[in-house]
Amino acid sequence: MLQMLFAFFTPCLLHITSSDFISVHPGENITLLCTITDYPEISWYQLRSDEVKLLISAEEGLLKKTFFLSYNVNKSHFVVAQSNSSVSLVIIGVGETDLGFYYCGGRNKMKHIQFGKLIRLNFNITGQ
């Protein structure tokens, strides 16, 4: 299945074969790990049936391996955690509008873009 994903940096054609599936309870906090490392710019996106939304963008500071946020669509709902030369997305109090697909993307100084694995976020419906 081919899908056109309009990213913050440039349009890109991706072949979606599988995704990681994460199940959460409403109101929980969740950390989504980015598999992209060693890029000076990392962004996180949410993909829903009707849109691709840029959530956060972080740039490497003067000290390597330290990132600062250059964009955050909702500072009280999305925060970042730095690990392994990358930026993970933390969603505070997951709600209905947070359900969907997420992916991170890295861009280097030569404008090469690499996207991480798709993560599907859904509510836990087992009642556990």
DRENTORKOL-3810 file (N, C-alpha, C; in nm, 4 decimals):
REM DRENTORKOL-3810
@n.u->0.0848; n.v->-0.1168; n.w->0.0000; ca.u->0.0000; ca.v->0.0000; ca.w->0.0000; c.u->0.0895; c.v->0.1234; c.w->0.0000
@n.u->0.0727; n.v->0.2066; n.w->-0.0980; ca.u->0.1508; ca.v->0.3301; ca.w->-0.1058; c.u->0.0673; c.v->0.4458; c.w->-0.0559
@n.u->0.1291; n.v->0.5290; n.w->0.0208; ca.u->0.0593; ca.v->0.6467; ca.w->0.0726; c.u->0.1486; c.v->0.7674; c.w->0.0536
@n.u->0.0898; n.v->0.8781; n.w->0.0175; ca.u->0.1659; ca.v->1.0020; ca.w->0.0058; c.u->0.1634; c.v->1.0716; c.w->0.1407
@n.u->0.2810; n.v->1.0907; n.w->0.1970; ca.u->0.2924; ca.v->1.1577; ca.w->0.3257; c.u->0.3588; c.v->1.2915; c.w->0.3023
@n.u->0.2925; n.v->1.3975; n.w->0.3390; ca.u->0.3498; ca.v->1.5297; ca.w->0.3229; c.u->0.4202; c.v->1.5671; c.w->0.4517
@n.u->0.5504; n.v->1.5648; n.w->0.4470; ca.u->0.6316; ca.v->1.5928; ca.w->0.5647; c.u->0.6634; c.v->1.7411; c.w->0.5724
@n.u->0.7129; n.v->1.7814; n.w->0.6872; ca.u->0.7517; ca.v->1.9203; ca.w->0.7109; c.u->0.8606; c.v->1.9638; c.w->0.6144
@n.u->0.9511; n.v->1.8736; n.w->0.5804; ca.u->1.0659; ca.v->1.9088; ca.w->0.4982; c.u->1.0366; c.v->1.9017; c.w->0.3482
@n.u->0.9747; n.v->1.7939; n.w->0.3043; ca.u->0.9503; ca.v->1.7733; ca.w->0.1625; c.u->0.8524; c.v->1.6578; c.w->0.1449
@n.u->0.7740; n.v->1.6558; n.w->0.0383; ca.u->0.6881; ca.v->1.5406; ca.w->0.0149; c.u->0.7731; c.v->1.4158; c.w->-0.0080
@n.u->0.7231; n.v->1.3036; n.w->0.0364; ca.u->0.7995; ca.v->1.1800; ca.w->0.0269; c.u->0.7024; c.v->1.0648; c.w->0.0059
@n.u->0.7347; n.v->0.9728; n.w->-0.0841; ca.u->0.6521; ca.v->0.8561; ca.w->-0.1088; c.u->0.7054; c.v->0.7412; c.w->-0.0244
@n.u->0.6215; n.v->0.6831; n.w->0.0593; ca.u->0.6626; ca.v->0.5751; ca.w->0.1474; c.u->0.5809; c.v->0.4506; c.w->0.1187
@n.u->0.6446; n.v->0.3368; n.w->0.1365; ca.u->0.5742; ca.v->0.2097; ca.w->0.1295; c.u->0.5550; c.v->0.1622; c.w->0.2727
@n.u->0.4322; n.v->0.1533; n.w->0.3167; ca.u->0.4033; ca.v->0.1143; ca.w->0.4537; c.u->0.3771; c.v->-0.0357; c.w->0.4571
@n.u->0.4654; n.v->-0.1098; n.w->0.5238; ca.u->0.4499; ca.v->-0.2547; ca.w->0.5302; c.u->0.3971; c.v->-0.3000; c.w->0.6653
@n.u->0.4448; n.v->-0.2402; n.w->0.7710; ca.u->0.3985; ca.v->-0.2755; ca.w->0.9045; c.u->0.4283; c.v->-0.1597; c.w->0.9981
@n.u->0.3728; n.v->-0.1674; n.w->1.1150; ca.u->0.3996; ca.v->-0.0631; ca.w->1.2130; c.u->0.4065; c.v->-0.1260; c.w->1.3511
@n.u->0.4744; n.v->-0.0566; n.w->1.4414; ca.u->0.4711; ca.v->-0.0971; ca.w->1.5812; c.u->0.3347; c.v->-0.0573; c.w->1.6352
@n.u->0.2795; n.v->-0.1396; n.w->1.7200; ca.u->0.1474; ca.v->-0.1142; ca.w->1.7769; c.u->0.1637; c.v->-0.0899; c.w->1.9262
@n.u->0.1160; n.v->0.0237; n.w->1.9744; ca.u->0.1215; ca.v->0.0559; ca.w->2.1165; c.u->-0.0204; c.v->0.0813; c.w->2.1648
@n.u->-0.0569; n.v->0.0122; n.w->2.2716; ca.u->-0.1900; ca.v->0.0253; ca.w->2.3287; c.u->-0.1792; c.v->0.0940; c.w->2.4644
@n.u->-0.2613; n.v->0.1966; n.w->2.4860; ca.u->-0.2579; ca.v->0.2736; ca.w->2.6109; c.u->-0.3995; c.v->0.2906; c.w->2.6650
@n.u->-0.4065; n.v->0.3259; n.w->2.7918; ca.u->-0.5346; ca.v->0.3613; ca.w->2.8531; c.u->-0.5536; c.v->0.5122; c.w->2.8408
@n.u->-0.6771; n.v->0.5594; n.w->2.8265; ca.u->-0.7012; ca.v->0.7039; ca.w->2.8212; c.u->-0.6413; c.v->0.7736; c.w->2.9434
@n.u->-0.5767; n.v->0.8862; n.w->2.9199; ca.u->-0.5178; ca.v->0.9644; ca.w->3.0277; c.u->-0.3748; c.v->0.9286; c.w->3.0628
@n.u->-0.3253; n.v->0.8160; n.w->3.0122; ca.u->-0.1873; ca.v->0.7756; ca.w->3.0397; c.u->-0.0884; c.v->0.8642; c.w->2.9649
@n.u->0.0336; n.v->0.8678; n.w->3.0150; ca.u->0.1448; ca.v->0.9288; ca.w->2.9424; c.u->0.2174; c.v->0.8177; c.w->2.8678
@n.u->0.2647; n.v->0.8472; n.w->2.7483; ca.u->0.3346; ca.v->0.7472; ca.w->2.6680; c.u->0.4567; c.v->0.8108; c.w->2.6022
@n.u->0.5647; n.v->0.7343; n.w->2.5937; ca.u->0.6856; ca.v->0.7792; ca.w->2.5255; c.u->0.7031; c.v->0.6979; c.w->2.3984
@n.u->0.7141; n.v->0.7666; n.w->2.2855; ca.u->0.7371; ca.v->0.7024; ca.w->2.1566; c.u->0.8839; c.v->0.7217; c.w->2.1205
@n.u->0.9534; n.v->0.6106; n.w->2.0986; ca.u->1.0963; ca.v->0.6158; ca.w->2.0709; c.u->1.1233; c.v->0.6365; c.w->1.9230
@n.u->1.2167; n.v->0.7249; n.w->1.8924; ca.u->1.2566; ca.v->0.7507; ca.w->1.7545; c.u->1.3755; c.v->0.6616; c.w->1.7202
@n.u->1.3665; n.v->0.5921; n.w->1.6082; ca.u->1.4739; ca.v->0.5028; ca.w->1.5647; c.u->1.5795; c.v->0.5749; c.w->1.4818
@n.u->1.5589; n.v->0.7020; n.w->1.4557; ca.u->1.6538; ca.v->0.7818; ca.w->1.3777; c.u->1.7537; c.v->0.8452; c.w->1.4738
@n.u->1.8817; n.v->0.8244; n.w->1.4487; ca.u->1.9855; ca.v->0.8830; ca.w->1.5339; c.u->2.0884; c.v->0.9560; c.w->1.4485
@n.u->2.1642; n.v->1.0405; n.w->1.5139; ca.u->2.2759; ca.v->1.1129; ca.w->1.4519; c.u->2.2337; c.v->1.2057; c.w->1.3379
@n.u->2.1184; n.v->1.2668; n.w->1.3512; ca.u->2.0739; ca.v->1.3709; ca.w->1.2591; c.u->2.0620; c.v->1.5006; c.w->1.3389
@n.u->2.1049; n.v->1.6134; n.w->1.2821; ca.u->2.1002; ca.v->1.7394; ca.w->1.3569; c.u->1.9605; c.v->1.7996; c.w->1.3705
@n.u->1.8638; n.v->1.7463; n.w->1.2986; ca.u->1.7255; ca.v->1.7934; ca.w->1.3108; c.u->1.6327; c.v->1.6727; c.w->1.3133
@n.u->1.5498; n.v->1.6647; n.w->1.4169; ca.u->1.4538; ca.v->1.5544; ca.w->1.4335; c.u->1.3150; c.v->1.6148; c.w->1.4517
@n.u->1.2173; n.v->1.5604; n.w->1.3794; ca.u->1.0785; ca.v->1.6059; ca.w->1.3924; c.u->0.9876; c.v->1.4856; c.w->1.4138
@n.u->0.8754; n.v->1.5100; n.w->1.4800; ca.u->0.7735; ca.v->1.4079; ca.w->1.5010; c.u->0.6440; c.v->1.4519; c.w->1.4331
@n.u->0.5757; n.v->1.3544; n.w->1.3708; ca.u->0.4521; ca.v->1.3790; ca.w->1.2969; c.u->0.3435; c.v->1.2832; c.w->1.3431
@n.u->0.2191; n.v->1.3293; n.w->1.3321; ca.u->0.1034; ca.v->1.2429; ca.w->1.3543; c.u->0.0317; c.v->1.2292; c.w->1.2207
@n.u->0.0024; n.v->1.1052; n.w->1.1839; ca.u->-0.0689; ca.v->1.0750; ca.w->1.0601; c.u->-0.2067; c.v->1.0229; c.w->1.0963
@n.u->-0.3075; n.v->1.0966; n.w->1.0512; ca.u->-0.4464; ca.v->1.0539; ca.w->1.0680; c.u->-0.5064; c.v->1.0424; c.w->0.9294
@n.u->-0.6263; n.v->0.9906; n.w->0.9211; ca.u->-0.6872; ca.v->0.9670; ca.w->0.7901; c.u->-0.6992; c.v->1.0933; c.w->0.7061
@n.u->-0.7100; n.v->1.2085; n.w->0.7713; ca.u->-0.7341; ca.v->1.3311; ca.w->0.6965; c.u->-0.6162; c.v->1.4277; c.w->0.6924
@n.u->-0.5054; n.v->1.3979; n.w->0.7625; ca.u->-0.3951; ca.v->1.4938; ca.w->0.7640; c.u->-0.2659; c.v->1.4348; c.w->0.8191
@n.u->-0.1564; n.v->1.5011; n.w->0.7857; ca.u->-0.0270; ca.v->1.4781; ca.w->0.8489; c.u->0.0050; c.v->1.6058; c.w->0.9243
@n.u->0.0308; n.v->1.5924; n.w->1.0535; ca.u->0.0489; ca.v->1.7095; ca.w->1.1393; c.u->0.1878; c.v->1.7075; c.w->1.2026
@n.u->0.2615; n.v->1.8174; n.w->1.1868; ca.u->0.3896; ca.v->1.8326; ca.w->1.2541; c.u->0.3619; c.v->1.8619; c.w->1.4012
@n.u->0.4201; n.v->1.7814; n.w->1.4907; ca.u->0.3988; ca.v->1.7989; ca.w->1.6342; c.u->0.5133; c.v->1.8742; c.w->1.6996
@n.u->0.6339; n.v->1.8261; n.w->1.6777; ca.u->0.7518; ca.v->1.8919; ca.w->1.7339; c.u->0.8672; c.v->1.8850; c.w->1.6348
@n.u->0.9575; n.v->1.9777; n.w->1.6487; ca.u->1.0817; ca.v->1.9762; ca.w->1.5727; c.u->1.1920; c.v->2.0209; c.w->1.6673
@n.u->1.3016; n.v->1.9460; n.w->1.6670; ca.u->1.4139; ca.v->1.9767; ca.w->1.7557; c.u->1.5422; c.v->1.9823; c.w->1.6742
@n.u->1.6284; n.v->2.0752; n.w->1.7105; ca.u->1.7559; ca.v->2.0915; ca.w->1.6411; c.u->1.8704; c.v->2.0714; c.w->1.7386
@n.u->1.9778; n.v->2.0154; n.w->1.6858; ca.u->2.0962; ca.v->1.9924; ca.w->1.7672; c.u->2.1592; c.v->2.1251; c.w->1.8046
@n.u->2.1974; n.v->2.1368; n.w->1.9309; ca.u->2.2615; ca.v->2.2587; ca.w->1.9782; c.u->2.4094; c.v->2.2603; c.w->1.9443
@n.u->2.4783; n.v->2.3610; n.w->1.9922; ca.u->2.6213; ca.v->2.3728; ca.w->1.9675; c.u->2.6987; c.v->2.2560; c.w->2.0270
@n.u->2.6512; n.v->2.2071; n.w->2.1404; ca.u->2.7108; ca.v->2.0874; ca.w->2.1983; c.u->2.6433; c.v->1.9672; c.w->2.1350
@n.u->2.7192; n.v->1.8842; n.w->2.0680; ca.u->2.6630; ca.v->1.7666; ca.w->2.0014; c.u->2.5830; c.v->1.6829; c.w->2.1000
@n.u->2.4823; n.v->1.6171; n.w->2.0498; ca.u->2.3957; ca.v->1.5274; ca.w->2.1264; c.u->2.2997; c.v->1.5999; c.w->2.2197
@n.u->2.2921; n.v->1.7313; n.w->2.2116; ca.u->2.1962; ca.v->1.8080; ca.w->2.2902; c.u->2.1011; c.v->1.8782; c.w->2.1938
@n.u->1.9718; n.v->1.8589; n.w->2.2123; ca.u->1.8718; ca.v->1.9167; ca.w->2.1231; c.u->1.7917; c.v->2.0246; c.w->2.1948
@n.u->1.7449; n.v->2.1227; n.w->2.1178; ca.u->1.6515; ca.v->2.2215; ca.w->2.1703; c.u->1.5309; c.v->2.2256; c.w->2.0777
@n.u->1.4150; n.v->2.2527; n.w->2.1341; ca.u->1.2919; ca.v->2.2560; ca.w->2.0550; c.u->1.2845; c.v->2.3836; c.w->1.9731
@n.u->1.2614; n.v->2.3687; n.w->1.8447; ca.u->1.2406; ca.v->2.4847; ca.w->1.7589; c.u->1.0922; c.v->2.5020; c.w->1.7260
@n.u->1.0116; n.v->2.3964; n.w->1.7507; ca.u->0.8675; ca.v->2.4039; ca.w->1.7265; c.u->0.7980; c.v->2.3016; c.w->1.8154
@n.u->0.6847; n.v->2.3390; n.w->1.8736; ca.u->0.6008; ca.v->2.2480; ca.w->1.9505; c.u->0.4567; c.v->2.2948; c.w->1.9352
@n.u->0.3732; n.v->2.2108; n.w->1.8749; ca.u->0.2348; ca.v->2.2476; ca.w->1.8473; c.u->0.1528; c.v->2.2651; c.w->1.9758
@n.u->0.1908; n.v->2.1954; n.w->2.0840; ca.u->0.1166; ca.v->2.2042; ca.w->2.2104; c.u->0.2113; c.v->2.1699; c.w->2.3255
@n.u->0.2706; n.v->2.2710; n.w->2.3868; ca.u->0.3741; ca.v->2.2517; ca.w->2.4892; c.u->0.3245; c.v->2.1815; c.w->2.6148
@n.u->0.1966; n.v->2.1900; n.w->2.6443; ca.u->0.1455; ca.v->2.1226; ca.w->2.7641; c.u->0.1076; c.v->1.9770; c.w->2.7369
@n.u->0.1041; n.v->1.9373; n.w->2.6118; ca.u->0.0621; ca.v->1.8017; ca.w->2.5759; c.u->0.1758; c.v->1.7171; c.w->2.5188
@n.u->0.2717; n.v->1.7808; n.w->2.4515; ca.u->0.3842; ca.v->1.7095; ca.w->2.3914; c.u->0.5148; c.v->1.7615; c.w->2.4491
@n.u->0.5974; n.v->1.6710; n.w->2.4966; ca.u->0.7314; ca.v->1.7063; ca.w->2.5427; c.u->0.8289; c.v->1.6080; c.w->2.4796
@n.u->0.9573; n.v->1.6368; n.w->2.4913; ca.u->1.0575; ca.v->1.5488; ca.w->2.4322; c.u->1.1463; c.v->1.4892; c.w->2.5400
@n.u->1.2001; n.v->1.3746; n.w->2.5085; ca.u->1.3010; ca.v->1.3087; ca.w->2.5913; c.u->1.4171; c.v->1.2762; c.w->2.4985
@n.u->1.5363; n.v->1.3163; n.w->2.5370; ca.u->1.6533; ca.v->1.2904; ca.w->2.4541; c.u->1.7185; c.v->1.1600; c.w->2.4961
@n.u->1.7535; n.v->1.0793; n.w->2.3951; ca.u->1.8220; ca.v->0.9533; ca.w->2.4224; c.u->1.8923; c.v->0.9047; c.w->2.2966
@n.u->2.0095; n.v->0.8499; n.w->2.3133; ca.u->2.0833; ca.v->0.7882; ca.w->2.2026; c.u->2.0935; c.v->0.8775; c.w->2.0797
@n.u->2.1295; n.v->1.0015; n.w->2.0972; ca.u->2.1464; ca.v->1.0959; ca.w->1.9860; c.u->2.0181; c.v->1.1175; c.w->1.9075
@n.u->1.9041; n.v->1.1049; n.w->1.9736; ca.u->1.7757; ca.v->1.1232; ca.w->1.9076; c.u->1.6777; c.v->1.1891; c.w->2.0042
@n.u->1.5554; n.v->1.2087; n.w->1.9560; ca.u->1.4515; ca.v->1.2762; ca.w->2.0334; c.u->1.3265; c.v->1.1884; c.w->2.0346
@n.u->1.2846; n.v->1.1474; n.w->2.1534; ca.u->1.1614; ca.v->1.0704; ca.w->2.1683; c.u->1.0467; c.v->1.1655; c.w->2.1997
@n.u->0.9269; n.v->1.1272; n.w->2.1578; ca.u->0.8074; ca.v->1.2076; ca.w->2.1809; c.u->0.7336; c.v->1.1550; c.w->2.3032
@n.u->0.7023; n.v->1.2431; n.w->2.3977; ca.u->0.6234; ca.v->1.2067; ca.w->2.5152; c.u->0.4878; c.v->1.2755; c.w->2.5015
@n.u->0.3808; n.v->1.1956; n.w->2.5047; ca.u->0.2447; ca.v->1.2493; ca.w->2.4985; c.u->0.1884; c.v->1.2458; c.w->2.6399
@n.u->0.1488; n.v->1.3615; n.w->2.6904; ca.u->0.0962; ca.v->1.3743; ca.w->2.8258; c.u->-0.0563; c.v->1.3595; c.w->2.8221
@n.u->-0.1093; n.v->1.2625; n.w->2.8954; ca.u->-0.2545; ca.v->1.2436; ca.w->2.9039; c.u->-0.3173; c.v->1.2093; c.w->2.7704
@n.u->-0.2872; n.v->1.0913; n.w->2.7179; ca.u->-0.3369; ca.v->1.0497; ca.w->2.5861; c.u->-0.4893; c.v->1.0561; c.w->2.5819
@n.u->-0.5407; n.v->1.1188; n.w->2.4772; ca.u->-0.6850; ca.v->1.1298; ca.w->2.4557; c.u->-0.7239; c.v->1.0783; c.w->2.3186
@n.u->-0.8511; n.v->1.0840; n.w->2.2898; ca.u->-0.9063; ca.v->1.0342; ca.w->2.1629; c.u->-0.8367; c.v->1.0949; c.w->2.0411
@n.u->-0.8067; n.v->1.2238; n.w->2.0456; ca.u->-0.7451; ca.v->1.2899; ca.w->1.9298; c.u->-0.5993; c.v->1.2491; c.w->1.9092
@n.u->-0.5411; n.v->1.1788; n.w->2.0059; ca.u->-0.4030; ca.v->1.1325; ca.w->1.9930; c.u->-0.3924; c.v->0.9981; c.w->1.9220
@n.u->-0.5029; n.v->0.9284; n.w->1.9068; ca.u->-0.4984; ca.v->0.7980; ca.w->1.8426; c.u->-0.4630; c.v->0.8139; c.w->1.6960
@n.u->-0.3858; n.v->0.7204; n.w->1.6448; ca.u->-0.3436; ca.v->0.7260; ca.w->1.5051; c.u->-0.2007; c.v->0.6791; c.w->1.4903
@n.u->-0.1374; n.v->0.7216; n.w->1.3830; ca.u->-0.0013; ca.v->0.6809; ca.w->1.3516; c.u->0.0959; c.v->0.7952; c.w->1.3779
@n.u->0.2163; n.v->0.7597; n.w->1.4220; ca.u->0.3222; ca.v->0.8565; ca.w->1.4491; c.u->0.4505; c.v->0.8096; c.w->1.3823
@n.u->0.5325; n.v->0.9048; n.w->1.3418; ca.u->0.6656; ca.v->0.8712; ca.w->1.2924; c.u->0.7569; c.v->0.9910; c.w->1.3113
@n.u->0.8836; n.v->0.9617; n.w->1.3247; ca.u->0.9824; ca.v->1.0681; ca.w->1.3369; c.u->1.0611; c.v->1.0756; c.w->1.2066
@n.u->1.1228; n.v->1.1881; n.w->1.1857; ca.u->1.2063; ca.v->1.2071; ca.w->1.0678; c.u->1.3291; c.v->1.2875; c.w->1.1038
@n.u->1.4398; n.v->1.2523; n.w->1.0429; ca.u->1.5638; ca.v->1.3259; ca.w->1.0651; c.u->1.6121; c.v->1.3881; c.w->0.9357
@n.u->1.6720; n.v->1.5062; n.w->0.9466; ca.u->1.7270; ca.v->1.5739; ca.w->0.8285; c.u->1.8691; c.v->1.6173; c.w->0.8621
@n.u->1.9621; n.v->1.5886; n.w->0.7690; ca.u->2.0997; ca.v->1.6314; ca.w->0.7924; c.u->2.1295; c.v->1.7599; c.w->0.7168
@n.u->2.2507; n.v->1.8088; n.w->0.7307; ca.u->2.2878; ca.v->1.9370; ca.w->0.6696; c.u->2.2856; c.v->1.9333; c.w->0.5169
@n.u->2.2966; n.v->1.8148; n.w->0.4588; ca.u->2.2921; ca.v->1.8014; ca.w->0.3127; c.u->2.1493; c.v->1.7794; c.w->0.2634
@n.u->2.0511; n.v->1.8003; n.w->0.3511; ca.u->1.9077; ca.v->1.7893; ca.w->0.3215; c.u->1.8608; c.v->1.6457; c.w->0.2987
@n.u->1.9429; n.v->1.5466; n.w->0.3360; ca.u->1.8995; ca.v->1.4076; ca.w->0.3290; c.u->1.7997; c.v->1.3837; c.w->0.4413
@n.u->1.6871; n.v->1.3200; n.w->0.4091; ca.u->1.5817; ca.v->1.2952; ca.w->0.5069; c.u->1.5637; c.v->1.1454; c.w->0.5245
@n.u->1.5538; n.v->1.1034; n.w->0.6483; ca.u->1.5262; ca.v->0.9635; ca.w->0.6792; c.u->1.4111; c.v->0.9589; c.w->0.7783
@n.u->1.3164; n.v->0.8672; n.w->0.7553; ca.u->1.2016; ca.v->0.8529; ca.w->0.8439; c.u->1.2133; c.v->0.7250; c.w->0.9249
@n.u->1.1649; n.v->0.7316; n.w->1.0485; ca.u->1.1645; ca.v->0.6149; ca.w->1.1359; c.u->1.0434; c.v->0.5276; c.w->1.1100
@n.u->1.0381; n.v->0.4187; n.w->1.1833; ca.u->0.9286; ca.v->0.3238; ca.w->1.1693; c.u->0.7976; c.v->0.3854; c.w->1.2182
@n.u->0.6905; n.v->0.3512; n.w->1.1507; ca.u->0.5568; ca.v->0.3980; ca.w->1.1863; c.u->0.5128; c.v->0.3327; c.w->1.3177
@n.u->0.4530; n.v->0.4123; n.w->1.4048; ca.u->0.4022; ca.v->0.3632; ca.w->1.5334; c.u->0.2520; c.v->0.3897; c.w->1.5374
@n.u->0.1746; n.v->0.2857; n.w->1.5648; ca.u->0.0290; ca.v->0.3012; ca.w->1.5744; c.u->-0.0103; c.v->0.3076; c.w->1.7212
@n.u->-0.0799; n.v->0.4134; n.w->1.7587; ca.u->-0.1246; ca.v->0.4333; ca.w->1.8966; c.u->-0.2753; c.v->0.4127; c.w->1.9028
@n.u->-0.3186; n.v->0.3241; n.w->1.9926; ca.u->-0.4602; ca.v->0.2932; ca.w->2.0064; c.u->-0.4927; c.v->0.2732; c.w->2.1541
@n.u->-0.6195; n.v->0.2841; n.w->2.1893; ca.u->-0.6607; ca.v->0.2596; ca.w->2.3267; c.u->-0.6633; c.v->0.1098; c.w->2.3552
@n.u->-0.6308; n.v->0.0743; n.w->2.4782; ca.u->-0.6407; ca.v->-0.0624; ca.w->2.5261; c.u->-0.7885; c.v->-0.0915; c.w->2.5499
@n.u->-0.8428; n.v->-0.1883; n.w->2.4786; ca.u->-0.9864; ca.v->-0.2173; ca.w->2.4892; c.u->-1.0152; c.v->-0.3443; c.w->2.5680
@n.u->-0.9130; n.v->-0.4025; n.w->2.6303; ca.u->-0.9344; ca.v->-0.5268; ca.w->2.7053; c.u->-0.9874; c.v->-0.5014; c.w->2.8451
@n.u->-0.9858; n.v->-0.3760; n.w->2.8897; ca.u->-1.0361; ca.v->-0.3429; ca.w->3.0224; c.u->-0.9381; c.v->-0.3741; c.w->3.1338
@n.u->-0.8128; n.v->-0.3978; n.w->3.0979; ca.u->-0.7113; ca.v->-0.4305; ca.w->3.1989; c.u->-0.6614; c.v->-0.3077; c.w->3.2679
END
